[in-house]
Each structure stands twice: as C-alpha cells, then as structure tokens.
Amino acid sequence: MLGAGVFQWCLSKYTGGNCCVVRRPGRFLMAFRMDGKVAIVTGAGHGIGRGEALELAAQGATVVVNDVGGSVHGGGTDKAPAEEVAEIIRKNGGQASANYSDVADWEGAKALVQQAVDDFGHLDILVNNAGIVRDAMLFSMKEEDFDSVVRVHLKGTFATTHHAAVHWREASKAGNQPRAAIVNTVSSAGLQGNVGQANYGAAKAGIAALTVISSLELSRYGVRANAVAPGGMTRITGTLMKNAEIIEPDGADEGEYNPMNPRNSAPMVAWLASDEALHVTGQVFRAVGHRITHYEPWSLGPTIEPKKAPARWDPADIGAAVNAHIFKSRAPGLQMGG
Ligand SMILES: NC(=O)c1ccc[n+]([C@@H]2O[C@H](COP(=O)([O-])OP(=O)(O)OC[C@H]3O[C@@H](n4cnc5c(N)ncnc54)[C@H](O)[C@@H]3O)[C@@H](O)[C@H]2O)c1
C-alpha cells in the first residue's frame, strides 16, 4: 500500500507491467511487484520452497505449488502439504493451484509444466527446490541412497527444466518471446563440500553446472537461469541437528526477525525471478538469514608449462613447478632462484 502523498505511475511499457516507480519526497523508489507472472515452485509444501511460494504470491505472482508430500528421506506421498500452501495463498487473495508430481518422474515433470499453462495460460518462473537427504559416509552409503538423492535433486531439476525449456522455445519460435526465469537450489555442501553428503553435494554441484549451462542455452529464448544456496531450520536441517525445532515459514512470528526462518532466502529468489533482474543470469548466490553472498565461479588460476615448452611434461618436474608457481610454496624441497 502506498501512503498519502506518494505519487506512482507504471513503467509497464518498459518492464512488461510488473514494476511501478514510486516517488517519495526527494527520491525515487522501485515498488517491487510480480503481478502477471506465473510461477512453479517445486517442493513447496514445506520449508524453503513453502517460503518461496508464499513470497512470490505476496509479490503478486500466481503460483503452481508442487510437492510430492514425501518424507525427508524420500518415502511416501501426501497431497496435503501442496494443498495447504495453495489454500493459504488463495485465502490471502492470491492465485494458486496444487500439483503432486514427483519432479524426477519424466511424465510427472511434463504434467507439472502443462498444469501451469492449462491453469494460468503460460509459465514465466520455474523455481527448482524439491529435495531429500540420505546422509552417510562414502564407505557406508548404499547405492540406492546415492541414486535416490541424485535422482530427486539433479534429475528433478533437469526434468522440469527440460519441459519448461520446450514450452519457452515453442513460445519464442511462435513470436511470443518469453521473459522467463529459472531459479535453482544449490548448497554449500556441493560448492564447498561437506562430510557425509557425497550424494547430496555431488547433486548440488551438478545443479550449479546445470544452471550455468541453462543460462547459456536458453538466453536466446528469453530465459535466465540462476541458483541460490538457501538456509533455514527445516526438515532437512533437522536431520543434522539433534532437538532442532523445525520452523515452517508461515508458522514463525512474522513480526520478529528469526535468522532461521526458511522464508529468509525467498526475497532473493523473488528478485532473481523478477524482471528487476533481467541483467542477471548464470549466477549462483548464497542467501541465508540477512546475508546475500555471490559465489564466484570455477575459474582458471595460475598455469605452468614445462621448461622446454611446447612439450609433454615429465612427471618428475611437475611437483616442484606446482609447489612454486601454483601453491606459491617452496615446500616440499627447496627450489633456489624461484
Ligand atoms: N534448509 C537448509 O538450510 C538448506 C540449505 C541448503 C540447501 N537447501 C535446499 O533447499 C531445498 C528445500 O529443502 P528444505 O530444507 O526446505 O527441506 P524440506 O524437507 O522442508 O522441503 C523439501 C520439500 O521437497 C519435497 N519433495 C521431496 N522430493 C520431492 C519430489 N521428488 N518431487 C516433489 N517434491 C519433493 C518434500 O515433500 C518437501 O516438502 C532442498 O533442495 C535443499 O537441498 C536447504
């Protein structure tokens, strides 16, 4: 709501109708809105995804709330979590429908994208968030624990992205260039590593790579792709901490800032998904509590060459050269004269 004396006009000509300029005495502010956008949020029945669905809806977006309703380790199904979140959005005056697909099921992912188009006419935003954990040390991890975690996170992100990309490419070829955004969900466990999470971390690192590749392949069709490493006290974090009190985003006291509220990551997801971030693609951010941090991508560092380059390296020469010129260390062994 704009207060008395505040002057507002729309920049729809430039922004596609999702943004207004608000003039307050002495300065201009951008009123952030996502009206007219249709979003899918996967795994939105609980935790981080629930916060994202509620945030996107609060900003005016229409949301297809997806959740298979399984356990934190991936068993079972239940329609209630997705239904409940869609109902909260509708009760708050927004538009939403519920979807119960397993995102890693090829036909289920296709049906999810189709539901957005059938229910609301088009799709603008895909937030890939659904996830499970099955932590174990490498030597104890069962094959099925590796497969199921990689399946939900990595294949689940690919499956929805594939079907959404088909939709956006067709729209582009038909002359309706999309202004669309994918926001994927990664984790420090994949980008920095974490003990006991070989399956989860490998899947999350794979999603970071998938994000960059999606941004490269889909930009010509008007689609951006970015990723966020979120945080919050959810069912997943609850598996790592004894006696942790799990917080659902709408269960926490909105009046008081709680650094562990899973909704804290949602504003960054909303911004990345919005037309305010049209210049941002192929990027990975950490958005935990009140801090937003940019993950710098893998990039080439110092290079060494053999003394008689171009020629193949002798393995006996590599150690000293790596230590001196890459690690900038003279240990092990002394190398005089740099
Ligand atoms: N909580 C954190 O601190 C944290 C940190 C880093 C990354 N993440 C990531 O955030 C995402 C959400 O996790 P969370 O912590 O909110 O956990 P959560 O268990 O509260 O929510 C995950 C949701 O995904 C749903 N889901 C699981 N498999 C699905 C499938 N195949 N299809 C559709 N829905 C499915 C679950 O039913 C659940 O509602 C995950 O990708 C997780 O890896 C969380």
The ligand as a Gaussian input file, in Angstrom:
#p B3LYP/6-31G(d) Opt

LIG

0 1
 N       17.360000     -25.985000       4.891000
 C       18.568000     -25.547000       4.570000
 O       19.284000     -24.938000       5.383000
 C       19.066000     -25.793000       3.170000
 C       20.395000     -25.476000       2.889000
 C       20.866000     -25.641000       1.593000
 C       20.016000     -26.132000       0.611000
 N       18.725000     -26.472000       0.922000
 C       17.861000     -26.977000      -0.139000
 O       16.600000     -26.370000      -0.065000
 C       15.634000     -27.218000      -0.670000
 C       14.436000     -27.364000       0.242000
 O       14.821000     -28.089000       1.386000
 P       14.193000     -27.829000       2.834000
 O       15.340000     -27.628000       3.729000
 O       13.144000     -26.802000       2.746000
 O       13.575000     -29.264000       3.163000
 P       12.062000     -29.748000       3.354000
 O       12.093000     -31.210000       3.573000
 O       11.385000     -28.908000       4.368000
 O       11.365000     -29.421000       1.954000
 C       11.624000     -30.187000       0.800000
 C       10.305000     -30.423000       0.099000
 O       10.562000     -31.090000      -1.140000
 C        9.527000     -32.071000      -1.314000
 N        9.992000     -33.121000      -2.219000
 C       10.933000     -34.073000      -1.976000
 N       11.089000     -34.873000      -3.039000
 C       10.234000     -34.423000      -3.995000
 C        9.950000     -34.831000      -5.318000
 N       10.571000     -35.887000      -5.864000
 N        9.019000     -34.148000      -6.011000
 C        8.373000     -33.090000      -5.462000
 N        8.588000     -32.664000      -4.199000
 C        9.523000     -33.317000      -3.483000
 C        9.259000     -32.598000       0.082000
 O        7.991000     -33.225000       0.168000
 C        9.364000     -31.317000       0.898000
 O        8.121000     -30.671000       1.057000
 C       16.356000     -28.534000      -0.980000
 O       16.747000     -28.547000      -2.341000
 C       17.565000     -28.470000      -0.087000
 O       18.615000     -29.240000      -0.573000
 C       18.235000     -26.316000       2.185000

